[in-house]
C-alpha cells in the first residue's frame, strides 16, 4: 500500500507594479530583512482574486485602486510555504 500526500495550495494574488518610467516596485519584508517580494497575499473566503489584489496592494503599500490599473493577469503559479510556516496558515481547498 502506498500513501500519497496531496499538497493543497492557498489561492494567492501578487501585483507587479511598474510606473510610467518602467521602474518596478519590490518591497523588503519588515519581518525578514533582506527578503524582497512583490505586494502579495492570500485570497480570503468570499473574495474574488481582483478584490484580494486591491486589498493586498492597499494593505501593503497604501495604493488605492484609483491610483493604478490592472493591465494583465496570469494564473497557474504555485509555491509552498516553508515547513515551519505551513501550520500557521489557513489553507483553503
Long-range contacts (C-beta under 8 A, 24 or more apart in sequence): 7-80, 8-91, 8-93, 9-78, 9-79, 9-80, 9-91, 10-42, 10-43, 10-89, 10-90, 10-91, 10-92, 11-42, 11-43, 11-49, 11-52, 11-92, 12-40, 12-41, 12-42, 12-43, 12-77, 13-40, 13-41, 13-42, 13-43, 13-49, 13-52, 13-53, 13-56, 14-38, 14-39, 14-40, 14-77, 15-39, 15-40, 15-53, 15-56, 15-57, 17-57, 17-61, 17-63, 17-68, 25-61, 27-60, 27-61, 42-89, 42-90, 42-92, 43-92, 45-92, 49-73
